[in-house]
């Protein structure tokens, strides 16, 4: 009788890892659902505070190159709105430009 090789096939390892990844994904989804339910009171308090203070805009980026201290600003900041100018701050690529500026 021939001796059988006890090594696992690569496809069995792949399917096992795929199953493990799927279980971890489902676990993350359940935990995020539970966390979002736990955060509802804090979100409500934040919403009430925003309405009380009459805040209008969400500040996503804190880089304001025209409002910095003049001793810290570079001399070319007035020319950075040219279409071919280089963006010095990487967050400029995350937001859309204002349509009225065109």
Secondary structure, 3 states (H helix, E strand, C coil): CCCCCCCCCHHHHHHHHHHHHHHHHHHHHHHHHHHHHHCHHHHHHHHHHHHHHCCCCCCCCCCCCCCCCCCCCCCCHHHCCCCCCCCCCHHHHCCCCCHHHC
